[in-house]
Structure formats: structure tokens, C-alpha cells
Amino acid sequence: MAKAFLFHNPRCSKSRQALNLLEQEKENFEIFTYLDEKLEEDFLKEIIQKLGISPRNLLRTGESAYKENNLKDSNISDEEIINLMIEYPKLIERPIYVKGSKAIVGRPPENVLKII
């Protein structure tokens, strides 16, 4: 993986806006289309660690997989949440920009500019 990459969903307007901002800044990065590419557990754990948040804080609570898997339950472990994110990548908040040892969720999209 490149030193910098954008966790990207092309169908998401916020993700497209973050992509445009990074391109305008002439950032050197790769695009990781996480809904299409295989997501490895260690890779996801590394991103969460760089974000400095718990896996639960990266969940999209409005997704059907969130409700279907009862992720509102606070007894579900971080490991279980990560496994469900791998199984249902739509659960992962996006976009996420990762550069070196830093990562940030692009909500709002301008957040990605904080780590360039």
C-alpha cells in the first residue's frame, strides 16, 4: 500500500469531495475502494489505530448491517466489530485519508487537508 491512500466509495458524495480536495492539493496518494477490494483484518486494525479511535466510533449507524447485527449492543467486542466491518464494509465510515502514521475521517471532506 502507498504511503498515502484514500479509503474511497465512489458513490459517496463526501468521499468524492475529499478525493477532489486531495487532487487539487496535488497530493500523491492511491485510492483504496474498500467496497471492491479485499479488506484484511490487520490493515483495518492499523487504520483504526492511526485514527486513534475505537472500532465502534468508525461504524455507520444508519446502515442496515448495523441494525441487523445489533451493533447498538455495547457488549459487542472490538474484535467482533472489526470482523463485521470486514464482512460488511459498508459499516465503515468514509472517506478515510491515511498518510504515513496519521489518518483522519473526511467528515466533513475538508478534514483530509489537516494531515497533508
VENJO-V479425 format. One record per backbone hydrogen bond with DSSP energy under -0.5 kcal/mol. NH is the residue of the N-H (numbers start at 0). CO is the residue of the C=O. Records with the same first field share a line. If there is no record, write none. Layout:
NH=CO, CO
This chain:
4=97
5=29
6=4, 95
7=5, 31
11=8
12=10
15=11
16=12
17=13
18=14
19=15
20=16
21=17
22=18
23=19
24=20
25=22
26=21
28=26
29=3
31=5, 29
32=30
33=31
35=32
36=32
39=37
43=39
44=40
45=41
46=42
47=43
48=44
49=45
50=46
51=47
52=47
56=53
57=54
58=55
59=90
60=58
62=59
65=62
66=62
67=63
68=64
69=66
70=65
72=69
75=72
80=76
81=77
82=78
83=79
84=80
85=81
86=82
87=83
90=87
91=88
92=57
94=6
95=6
96=103
97=4, 95
98=101
99=2
101=98
102=49
103=96
105=94
106=104
110=107
111=108
112=109
113=110
114=111
115=112
